[in-house]
Amino acid sequence: MFKERQMDGIKATIKNNLKLFEMGNTFSDLPELPKASVLIPLLMKSGEMHVLMTVRSLELRSSAGMICFPGGKYDPIDRNEIDTALRESEEEIGLAPDQVEVVCRLPPIINKSGILVTPVVAFIDDSFKAQPNPAEVSDVFTVPLDYFINRSGHSSYTVTGYVMEIHSFLYQDSDSGKVYTIWGLTAILAILTAVLAFRRKPVFEIAFDAEDPLPYFQRNFHFLFSKM
């Protein structure tokens, strides 16, 4: 019982921390761009907060084999960014919407294809068992969320003319022994989520202010949009 209360306390603290950064209507005046959403699913595992990630199928035409969060492009049937994230997550890994507690939407980012990607952070059932759609997902795994702020396996580099530093993590799953390389947009979203959830700076340098990350992502958006 004590352990359950302790885990509930961790979840409540993280939820309250993340809700402070709900983007609301901050980006409502953005220019029209192709849109997509990703779900950043959080769950408790072995007493720690974990984040669920997927490996894209090798059969896909773009970004095959890359690690990402479940998600995809906006569909006209979607009412908003949250609907997109939930629909795509159900299609990709069998995560039903009633197993999801949406916490907040974080600032959108333009990806390398010029698509405006909105991250939706949510809690999912700790007992969730993924059912990957093999046409889209080849593997599903979880990583302790604090891995993205205070553990080994991190490296970073800059790209000329690109405002964002590129972060990369090498992670070995303790259950399967598999080694995953998590980098690019997925890595920066994982770092952002961990920083805001725990209200702690990483042990490595980041470009955004851990207490107020919004201005950085606004500048990044306007810089990338000006290059399109």
C-alpha positions in Angstrom: 0.0 0.0 0.0 2.8 2.4 0.9 4.5 1.7 -2.5 1.3 2.4 -4.3 0.8 5.7 -2.5 4.4 6.6 -3.3 3.9 5.9 -7.0 0.7 7.9 -7.0 2.6 10.8 -5.4 5.3 10.6 -8.2 2.6 10.7 -10.9 0.7 13.5 -9.2 3.9 15.6 -9.0 4.8 15.0 -12.6 1.3 15.7 -13.8 1.2 19.1 -11.9 4.7 20.0 -13.2 3.8 19.3 -16.8 0.4 21.0 -16.7 2.2 24.3 -16.0 3.5 24.1 -19.6 0.3 23.3 -21.5 0.7 25.5 -24.6 -3.0 26.4 -24.7 -3.6 29.0 -27.5 0.0 30.2 -27.5 0.6 28.9 -31.1 -2.9 29.6 -32.4 -1.6 32.2 -34.9 0.8 29.9 -36.6 0.8 29.8 -40.4 -0.9 26.9 -42.1 1.5 24.0 -42.4 1.0 20.2 -42.8 0.3 19.0 -39.3 1.1 15.9 -37.2 1.0 14.9 -33.6 3.0 12.4 -31.4 1.9 10.9 -28.1 4.5 10.9 -25.4 3.2 8.0 -23.2 4.3 7.9 -19.6 3.9 4.9 -17.3 5.2 3.6 -14.0 7.5 0.6 -14.2 9.5 -0.9 -11.4 8.8 2.2 -9.3 10.1 4.6 -11.9 8.5 6.8 -14.4 9.1 5.4 -17.9 8.4 6.7 -21.4 7.2 4.4 -24.2 8.9 4.6 -27.6 8.5 2.7 -30.9 10.8 1.6 -33.7 9.5 2.3 -37.2 9.0 -0.6 -39.5 11.8 -1.2 -42.1 9.0 -1.4 -44.7 8.1 2.3 -44.4 9.3 4.7 -47.1 10.5 7.4 -44.7 12.6 7.2 -41.5 12.5 3.4 -41.6 14.0 1.8 -38.5 14.1 5.0 -36.6 13.0 5.4 -33.0 10.1 7.7 -32.4 7.0 8.3 -30.4 3.7 6.8 -31.6 1.9 9.4 -33.8 1.4 10.6 -37.4 -0.2 13.1 -39.7 -3.4 15.0 -39.1 -6.5 13.6 -40.6 -9.6 15.8 -41.4 -11.6 13.6 -39.0 -9.5 14.8 -36.1 -10.9 17.6 -34.0 -7.5 18.7 -32.7 -3.9 17.7 -32.1 -4.9 15.3 -29.3 -7.3 13.4 -31.5 -4.5 12.9 -34.0 -2.1 11.5 -31.4 -4.7 9.2 -29.9 -5.9 7.9 -33.3 -2.4 7.2 -34.5 -1.4 5.5 -31.3 -4.3 3.2 -31.5 -3.5 2.3 -35.1 0.2 1.8 -34.4 0.4 0.0 -31.1 -3.2 -0.8 -30.1 -3.4 1.8 -27.4 -7.1 2.5 -26.9 -8.1 6.1 -26.0 -9.7 5.0 -22.8 -6.3 3.8 -21.6 -4.9 7.3 -22.0 -5.0 10.3 -19.6 -3.9 13.3 -21.5 -1.8 15.7 -19.4 -0.7 18.5 -21.8 0.4 19.6 -25.2 3.9 21.0 -25.5 5.2 23.5 -28.0 5.1 22.3 -31.6 8.2 21.8 -33.7 8.8 21.8 -37.4 10.4 18.5 -38.4 12.9 18.0 -41.3 10.0 17.4 -43.7 8.4 20.8 -42.9 5.6 19.2 -40.9 4.4 21.0 -37.7 4.6 18.3 -35.0 2.7 18.8 -31.7 3.8 16.6 -28.8 0.9 15.4 -26.5 2.1 14.1 -23.1 -0.1 11.5 -21.4 -0.2 8.8 -18.8 -1.1 5.3 -19.9 -2.0 2.2 -17.9 1.0 0.7 -16.3 -0.2 -2.7 -17.4 -0.5 -1.7 -21.1 0.8 -4.4 -23.5 1.5 -3.0 -26.9 0.1 -4.7 -30.0 2.4 -3.3 -32.8 1.0 -2.9 -36.3 3.8 -4.6 -38.2 3.2 -2.4 -41.3 4.2 0.6 -39.1 6.0 -0.5 -36.0 8.7 -3.2 -35.6 9.4 -2.9 -31.9 8.1 -1.2 -28.7 10.1 -0.5 -25.6 10.3 1.8 -22.6 13.0 4.0 -21.1 13.2 5.5 -17.6 12.2 9.2 -18.1 15.1 10.5 -16.1 17.6 8.8 -18.5 17.1 11.9 -20.6 18.5 14.2 -18.0 21.0 12.5 -15.8 22.4 9.2 -17.3 25.2 8.1 -19.5 24.8 7.4 -23.2 24.3 11.0 -24.3 26.1 12.9 -27.0 25.3 16.0 -29.1 26.4 18.0 -32.1 25.5 21.0 -34.0 24.5 21.4 -37.7 25.5 24.6 -39.6 22.5 26.7 -40.3 20.2 24.7 -38.0 19.1 26.4 -34.8 18.6 23.2 -32.8 21.4 21.2 -31.3 21.1 17.5 -32.2 21.0 15.2 -29.2 21.5 11.4 -29.3 21.2 8.7 -26.6 22.5 5.1 -26.7 20.2 3.0 -24.5 20.4 -0.7 -23.7 17.1 -2.2 -22.6 17.6 -4.2 -19.4 14.8 -6.6 -20.2 15.7 -7.5 -23.8 19.4 -6.5 -24.0 18.6 -4.6 -27.2 20.5 -1.4 -27.8 18.6 1.6 -29.2 19.8 4.9 -30.6 17.4 7.7 -29.8 18.2 11.0 -31.6 16.9 14.0 -33.4 13.4 15.2 -32.8 12.5 12.2 -30.6 15.5 12.9 -28.3 14.8 16.7 -27.9 11.1 15.9 -27.1 12.2 13.3 -24.5 14.7 15.8 -22.9 12.0 18.5 -22.8 9.5 16.2 -21.2 11.9 15.0 -18.6 13.1 18.5 -17.8 9.6 19.8 -17.3 8.3 16.6 -15.5 11.1 16.6 -12.9 11.8 20.4 -13.0 15.6 19.6 -13.2 18.3 20.6 -15.7 20.1 17.8 -17.4 23.7 17.1 -16.5 24.6 18.1 -20.1 24.0 21.4 -21.8 20.7 22.3 -23.5 19.8 25.3 -25.6 16.5 26.1 -23.9 15.8 27.5 -20.5 14.6 24.7 -18.2 12.4 27.1 -16.3 10.9 28.8 -19.3 11.5 26.8 -22.6 8.7 28.5 -24.6 10.8 31.4 -26.0 13.4 29.0 -27.4 10.9 26.9 -29.2 9.1 30.0 -30.6 12.4 31.3 -32.0 13.2 27.9 -33.4 9.8 27.8 -35.1 10.1 31.2 -36.7 13.7 30.5 -37.8 12.7 27.2 -39.5 9.6 28.7 -41.0 11.6 31.5 -42.5 13.8 29.0 -44.3 10.9 27.2 -45.9 
